[in-house]
Amino acid sequence: MTAIQSNPVQLRVGHNDSSTISRDKLRQLCMDAGAEDVGFVEIDRQGIEEERDGALEAFPRAKTFISFVIRVSRENMRTPMRSVSNLEFHHAADHANEVARKIVHQLERQGIGAINPAHGFPMEADRWPGRMWVVSHKLIAQEAGMGVMGIHRLVIHPKFGNHILLGTIIMDAEVESHAEPLDFNPCLECKLCVAACPTGAVKPNGDFDFAACYTHNYREFMGGFGDWVEGVAASKSAKDYRSKYTDSETTSMWQSLGWGPNYKAAYCMAVCPAGDDVIGPFLENKKQFVKDIVKPLQQKEETIYVIEGSDAQQYAAKRFRNKTIKPVGSGLRPKDSVSFIQALPWLFQRDQSKGLDCVYHFTLKGPKPKSETLKSTITIRNQALEIQEGHQGKPTIKLIATEAAWIGFVRKERTLARGLLTLGIRIKGNPKLMLRFGQCFPS
């Protein structure tokens, strides 16, 4: 029997206060369960409204977030052999879930209700492609002082660097005092993550191309798996299938299905030198650090998955001539007007928008006569995207469509010509501007 099972820490503050618990004792409970650092955030903190809503939906009595981190083995993450890195990812994720479960169990023994959303997968798949997660571990971790997201969008712990996995527990008790975000950013802005990323998803100026990262690194997860299944369904024969997918791709997908989804890169985590425990070799000899850790990943011969016509396709072909570039579908398809608008920032391709200066007024009518009509203003200017509710300013072009016609077109289930002929889609302005719009959001 472990110490935490035989000697549970008493958390209550005083004898009459049944809702407030000791911060120090709760921290000790979490550390005894296997957490390597922990912080507490009140659920009504300003700025995390979406996380609060998600928590209350899952656990209506929620009052406090517990954010914790566990370390992963750095060298396992740094090797070019992705099997080693993925083994580390999966075992560390299992450990994070087990730590969370132990904490919840100990809280429950003391009459405190709590739940532990999964570290990663599984998530609420019925909500795909919307918000599948119960709570964003990264956002809560930042609020709890566990670190700050660097330009690679990974949380960097001040001591452990980004070589961590995160967990969150939602609890129905209040803590006597809460953590605050760090007052500094551990990110060195060394741009090694920019240099190592095979798709150019991490930009030197701090921008991030979600679609590029998602399409390649998560190839064997949600959307990539769906794209592969459609490729199987569309194949006329085994020979036709083999003309689309190599034997190693089929084997890799089988391995992900049989054992757990495998990441294709995560090189940004591998090369990051930030964190007190990590930074030493980088400061001692930066050239050697790059030679030992960054170069092997850059020089690795591998397939890079990109969306046809995307910034990533151009970047990878120019930057990594030793890698095979393979255009695929992202699998990101909206199911309605709201998810269409929500997905635009994820899919926006800045380089493809070069030279475009246009204000689009979208009017998407719901499926029923009394359904709400969605109106949005989408401005693309100076290689930047802005989305506003309603119709704002003077439009360059207007698009008026039924939701069924437009979403069917976006999902490539209907043609634009059909929509225009049946009046399901109407365009007021230069149609070429709609073609340019589509080039900015390839999927």
N, C-alpha and C positions, 0 to 999 in steps of 0.2 A: 504494500500500500504506500503511495507516495505521500510526501509531507503535506502537500496541499489537500489531500483527501483526509488525512488524519488530524491535521491542525488548521482548520479553516480560520482565516483572519476575520475578526469581528469588525464589521464596517460601520456600525451605527455610531452617530455622534450624540452622546447623552442618552438618557433613558426614555425620554418622552417623544423624541423626534424620530418618527418612523420613515420620513421621506428623504432626509439628508444624510449622506454618508461621508466618511473621512476620505479626503483626497489621498493622503499618504498611505492609508491602509488599503484603499482600492488599488493604488499603484503597486503596492507590494503583492497583492493578490494576482494582479496581471503579470508581474515579473515572475512570480513563482510558477505561473502556468506556462511560461516559456516566451513571453514577450521580451523584446530587447530594449524597447522604449515605449512610452505610453503617454497620452494626454487626453484631457476631457473637455468636451465642448457642450455648452447648453444648447438645447434644441431650438430655442427661439432667438439665437444670435442673428443679428442683422447681416445680410449678405448670403445666407445659405438657405433662403426660403424654399428653393426647389428641393433641397435635400431634406428639409423639415417635412415638406408635403409627402415625399416618398417614404420617410420613416413613419409618419403617422398613418399612412395607408397600410403599411405592413404591420404596425404595432401602435394602435391608437393611444396607448398610455405612455408613449415615449416622452422622456424628459431630458435625456443626456446621451451624447455620442461618446463612446470610448474608441479612440484611435490608437492602434499599436503597430509596431513594425517588427519584422524579423529579418535577419540578414541572410543573403544568399552567398554562396562561395564564389569569390571574384574570378578565380582562374577558370572555373567551370563556365562562367559566362563569357570569358574572353577567347576561348579556343575557337578556331574556325570550324571545328567539328560540331555541327548543330545538334547532333544526337546527345552530346555531353551537356550542352546548354539546356536543351529541352528536358533532359532528365532532371537537371537542377531545378528548372522552373516548376515542373510537376510535383516533385517531392517537396519543394519549399511551399508550394501552394497548399498541398495536403497538410503540411505542418501548420501553416497559418490558420487553416480551417480548424485543425485540432486544438490549437491554442485558444481560438475564439470559443470553441465548444466547451473547453475546460472552464473558461472564465464564466460563461453563461451558467454552467452547471453549479459552480460555487456560489454565484449570485442567487441562484434559485434555492439553494440550501438555506440561505439566510432570508428567504421570503422576498427577494427582489426579482422582479420580472425582467427578462432580457431576451433578445434574439440576436443571432449572428448571421447576417447575410453572407453569402459565399464570397470568398476572396475574389474569384473570377467567375468561372463557369461551374455549374449551370446558372443561367439567369432566366428572367421571365420571357421565354421565347415567343409566347403568344403576342407580345408587344412589338416584335420585330417588324419594321426597321426603326421603331421609335426607341424610347428609353427602356431598355431591358433591365437595367440594374436597379436594385432597391435603393442604394445609396452610392454616391461617388466617393470611393475611398481616398482619392487624391485630394479632393476639395476639403474633406473633413480633416485629413492629415495636415494640410496647410494651416487650417484654423487651430488645430491642436498643437502647433509648434513642432511637428514632426519633420518639417522641412519645407522647401519651396520648390515649385516646378521650374526646371531650367528651360532653356530654349528647345530642348528635345522633348518637352512635356512629360518628363519623369520627375517625380519628387526626389529631391536631393537632401538627404539627412545630413546635418552638420558634421556628424562623426563618421557614419557608415557610408556616406555618399549615396549614389543612386542604386547601390547594390543591395536593395531591400525589396521586400514585398509588404503590402499593407493589408490591414484588417480593420474592420469597424464592428462595434457592438452597439446595439440600441437598447437603452436601459430605462426603466420606469421610475428611477430614483434620481434625486438631485445630489450633486457633489458640492461640498462646502466651498470649493473654489475651482476655477476653471483655468485652462491653459490659454495662452495668447499666441498669435502667429509670431514667427521669428522676425526680428527687426533688421535682418540682413539676408541676402541671398547667397547661398553657398556656391552657386554656379560661377565658374571661373570665366565663362565666355571665351574659352579656348578654341571653340569651334571644331574640336575633334569629332564631335557627333555629326557635324555638317560634312566633314571630310569622309567619314565612314559610311554614311547613309547611302545605300546603293540606288535609291530612287530620287534623291534630292528632296525628300519630304521635309527635312529640317533645313530652314533657310538661314543664311548668315545674318539677315536683318531681324531675326526672331519670328518671322512668319512660319506657319506650319501647314503643309499640304496633307490633310487627313486622308484624302482618297489615295494618294500615292503610298503612304504607309500602310493603310488598310488593305489595299489590293495585293501588295507583295507580302508583307510580314504576316498577314492574317489569311493567306491564300487558302489554307486548309481549315479555316473557321467558317462562320456563317455564310456570308455572301460568296466567298470563293468556292465553298462546297456546293452551293446552289448552282453556281455557274458551271462547275464540273458535271453535276447531275444533268443539267440541260444539254451539255455536250455529249454525254452518254446517250440521252434520249434522242438527240438529233442524228446520231451516227447510224448509217444505213447497214453497216456490217462491222465485224471485228476489224477488218482491214481498214475501214473508214475511221473507226475509233483510234486505231494505232497511228493513223496519219495526223491525228490531232494531239495525242498524248504519248509520251515516251513510256517505256516500261518502268523507268525509275519514278516517273510522276505517279503512275498507277500504284506502285509499291508504297510511295510516300503517303498517298491518300489512304491506302489500306492501313498503314501504320497509325495514322492519325485517328482513323475510325476505330481501330482495335485497341489503341492504348491511350490516346489523348491527343487533341489537336496540337500540331507542332508549329512553332514560329519559324519563319524563314530567315529572319535576320536578328532584330533586337541589338544591332551593332552599336546603336547609340548608348545603350546601357553598358556594353562591353568596354568601350573606350573612355568613358567619362572618368576623369581623375579627381573629381571633387570629393571632399570629405576628409576630415583629419586623419582617419585610418588609411586613406587611400592615396593621398596626394604626395607622399614622400618620394617615391620613384620618379614621378613626373617632375618635381622640382629639382631633383638631383641631376637628371639628364633627360631633357625633353626629347632630344633626337632619338635617344635609345628607347624611350617610352613609345614613340611613334613607330620605330622600327619593329619593336617586339609585339605591339598590340594592335596598332592601326593598320600597318602595311599588310599583314597576313589576311586581314578581312577584305581589304581593297583588292588584293591580288587573287583571292579565291575565285576559281572558275565555277560558276553557278548560273542558274536561270533566274532572271529578274522578271517578275510579272508586273505588267503595266497595262493601263487602259489605252486603247487605240486613240491616237490624237491627243494624248495628255502631255503635260509638262514633263512628267516622269519618263515618258518614252524618249523624248528628245534628250533629256539630261543623261539618262543611263547610257544611251547609245554614244553620246559624245564623251562622257566621263570614264566609262568602264568598257573599253573595247575587248577586254578579256572575258566579259560575261555575256551570256546569251539573253537577248531581249525577247520576251514573248508577250504579245498583246492578248489580253483576256478581258472578260467582263467583270465588273466589280461586284455584281449581285445586289447592288444598292438600288432598289426600286421603290418608289413611293406607293402607298396604298390609297392615298386620298390627297386632297388639296393641301391640307395642313402639313402632312409629312413631305410633300413636294417642296413647300417653302422652307421647312426645317432643314432639308437635306442640301439646299443650295450652298451654304457656306462650307459644307464638307466636300463638295464636288468642284468648287470654283477653281479654275486654272488661270493663274495670273498671267502667265506668258501667252496663253491663247487669247487673252483679252486685249493684248497690246494694240493700241490705236483706236480702240472702241470707246466712244463717248455717247452713251445712250440711256434714256429714261424709259423704262417699260412699265406700263400700267396693265396689270393682270386682273381680270375679273373671271373668277371660276365659280360657276353656279352648281349648287348641290344637286343630289339625285332626285329630290322630291320637290314639288311645287313650293312648299313652305320651308324648304331647307335654307340654311343661312348661306349667303353668297360671300365668298372670300375675295377681298380686294387688297391688292398689294402693289407697292411701288418698288421696283428693282432697278437700281442705278448702277451701271458699270462705267467707271471713269478712272483714268490714271491707274489702270490695272488693279483696281480695288472694287469691292462689292459692298453695296449698302442696301438693306432691305427695310422698308417701312410699312407699317400697317396703313391700309386705306390708300386712296389715290392722292399723292402729294405732288405739287408742282405741275408744270407743263410736260406732257409725255412726248417722247419722240415717236413712239409706236404704242398701239393698244392691242391687247389680245383679250377677246371675250370668248369663253368656251364653257361647255358643260364639263363638269368634273369627269364624267365617264369618258368623254371624247379626249380630253387633254391627258388624263392619267393613262388612258389606253395608248396614246401616242408616245408618251414618255417611257412607258414600259415596253415599247416596241411591239405592242399587240395590235395596233392600228396604224395606218399610214396617215400622214398629214393631208395627203390629197383626199382621202376619204372623209376626214374631218371637215375640210373646206367644202367639199361637194354636198355633204349632208347638213351643212351649216352648224355642225356641232362645234366648230372652231371658226372664229372670224378674226381677221387681222386688219387693222386700220393703220396703214403706214407702209414703209418699204419692207417687203417680205424678206429681203436679204439680211435685214437686221435680226430676224428670228433665226436665220441660219447661223449668224455670228453668235447669237445667244446660245444655241446648241453647242457650238464649238467650245464655249467657255465652261460647259458642264458635261463633258463626255462621261459615259458610265458603261 
